[in-house]
């Protein structure tokens, strides 16, 4: 496997990005892996590697680059909890849509990245980012996934659900049954919005698990069975649409 840490130039600065892909067999379909709120960290690098080893060019950017070169929540002490929420509030769907354009422009010059076949995935904070990027670039994004994504239906002009009719790629939305950030009312709302749109996609409720179930570093919240199911769904989504 090849691994790189690259600073991608955007209209607002330099975005440090972890990139990984197989040594042989390229060019590979490109995957944008958008981080969750606790920041770009080794746990996410490992998840990016898991996708890349099956034949993908994976890009994992630090979405907080406008404010800081690096942030990682201290899960043990939670000493940086307040800083995390400040960073979260400093970015939004439209910003990440612009960041995705910079990522596409960068990847176009990379011989190992196939920019005709692009997918994206976001967790928690970045679930809505992945869906917004798919709606913004329907010709490029062939598949998008939100894993326990927040704010999927919001009273804003850039709410992700408003982009369903613009999205041509397949959509997969995974929700946890127990989620303080995504109540069941919102799960019902996003399911209805997706079902009533022209988009090709589905919402899947993971029963008996909590927000964050896919992250091995979340202690008792991590649920291996649910995490492996999410990997099965994610790989199948990308293979169906990007191979």
N, C-alpha and C positions, 0 to 999 in steps of 0.2 A: 504493500500500500504506500502511496505517496501522500505526504502531509505537508502543508504549507501554512504559514501565517502571513497573510498579505494585507496591506493597507490599500483599500479601494477608495479612489477619489470620488467624492460626491459633490453636489453643489454647496454642501454645508461643512465640508471637512474631510478628514481621512477616517474611514471606517475599517477598523481592524477585523479581519475575517479569517476564520479557520476553514481551510479547504482540504478535502481528502478525496482520493479516487484510486482505483486499482492501477497497478504498474503497467498492465498490458490489456489490449483489447479496445482502446478508445478509438474515436470519441464516444463519451458516455452521455446518456440523458442527464440533465442538470436538475438538482434538487436544491431549493432554497429552504434551509432549516432555520426558522425564526425562534429565538430563545424565549424562555419564560422570564418572569419578573426578577428572580434571584440572580440573573446575569449569565453571561457566557462563561462556562466553566468546564472542567474536565469531565464531569458527568455528562454534559451535552456533547462534548467531543466524542466520547465513547458511543453515544447514540448515533451521531453522524457517521462514525466508522461502521457501525452495524448496517446502516443503509448503503454506504459506499462499497462495502465488500461484495455486495450482490450485483455490482456493475453500474454504479452511479457516481457522478461528479457532484459532491455535496459541498455547499457553501453555508457557513454558519457565522453570521456577522454579529458584532457588538452593536446593538441598536441604540445604546446609550452614548455613542461616540460624540454626539454634539456637546455632551456635558463632561464625560470622563473617558479616559482611555481604557479603564478597566473597573468593573464593579462585580463583586461576588458576595452574596449574602452569607453572613456567618450564621449557619443554621443552629449551631450549638448555643451561642449566647444571644442571638437575635439583636446584637448591638447595632447593626446597620439596617434594622427594619424600617425606621423612619426614612432613611436615605433612599431605600428601595422604592418606597411609595412616592417620594418626590421625583425620582427618576422615571417611574411609571407615568406620572402625570405630565411629564415633559415631552412625551412622544404620542403619536396617534396614527390612525389609519393612513391619512394623506401623506405624512412624512415617510412611512415605510413603503408606500407605493413609489415614492420618489427614490428611496434607497434601492428598491428592487430594480428600477431602471438602470441605476449605476451598476448593479450586480450583473444585469444582462449585458450591458455594454462591455464590462470587463471580461465576461465569459466568452463573448463573441470573438475575442482575440486569442482565446486559449484553445490549442489544438485538441485537447482532451475533453473539451466540453461541447456538447451538441445543443445549440440554442434553438433548434427546431422542436426539441422535446424537453419541456420544462415542467416540473412539478414543485409544489411547496407544501410545507407543513408548519403549523405553529401550535405551541402549547400554552395554555392559560392566557396570559396577557397577549400572546401573539396569535391565538386562534383567529380573532377578527382580522389580524394583519394578513394572514394567509388567504382568507376568503376575499379580502379587499384587493389584494394583488391579483388574484385570479379574475376578478371582475374588471380590473383596470387594463389587463393585458390578455383579453380572451383569445387572441390569435396565438399567443405564446404558451400560456399556462394550460396544460392538458389535464392536470389533476391537482386538487388542493384538499388539505385535511386540517381540520380544527380539532385538537384533542383537549377536552374540557376547557374550551375557549370561553372567555368572558365577553360580556357586552356584544353578543351576537345580534340581539334586537335592542336597539336603543332609539331614543327620541332625538336623533341627530341626523343631519343631512348626509353623513357618511356612514350610517349604520350598515354593517355588512349585509343584512338581509335585503337591503335596497339594491344590491348588486347581483342578486340571484338571476334575474332575467337577462343580465348582460353576460353571464358566465357560460362559456361553452364547454369547458373542461368538466370532468366528473368531480363532484363534491362529496366528501365524507366528513361527518360531524359526530364525534364521540362525546358523550356526556356522562358524568358520574351521578349516581342516584343521590348521594349525599354531598352537596356542594354549597358552601355558604356564599360563593360568588356567583353561582348560576342556579337559582332556585328552579324547582320543577315547573313553575309558571313560565319561565323563559324557555325551558326545554320544549314545552308545549307550543309556545309561540314560534320558535325557530323551526320546529317540525312543520307546523301549519304553513308558515311562509315558504319553506322549501317545497312542500308538496303542492302548493298553489302556484308555483312559479314554473317557468319553462326549463329550469335547470335539471340536469341529470345528477341526482344525488340522494343521499339518505342521512337520517339521524339515527344513531344507535345509542340506546341507554344501557350503561353498564351497571347492573343492579348490584347492590351490596357493597359498593366501593365508594371511596371518597376522592375529592379533588386532589390530584397529584399522584394517582395510583400507578402511573407508568414509570415514575422515577425511583430507581433502586435506593437512592440516598435519602428517602423520606421516611425511613424507619417503619413504624406500624402502618402508615398510610399506604406504603407500597404493597401492591397486590400482584403477585407473580402471575396468577392465572389471567387476570384482566390485562396485565401488561403484555403478556405473550399474545393474547387475542388482538390487542391493538397493533402489535407488530405484524401479525398475520394480515389484518385488514389493510395496514399501510403498504406492505410489500405487494399485496394483491392489487391495490389501487394503482400504484406506480407501474407495476408490470403490465397491467391491462392497458394503460393509456400511454406509456412511454416506450414500450418495447417495439 
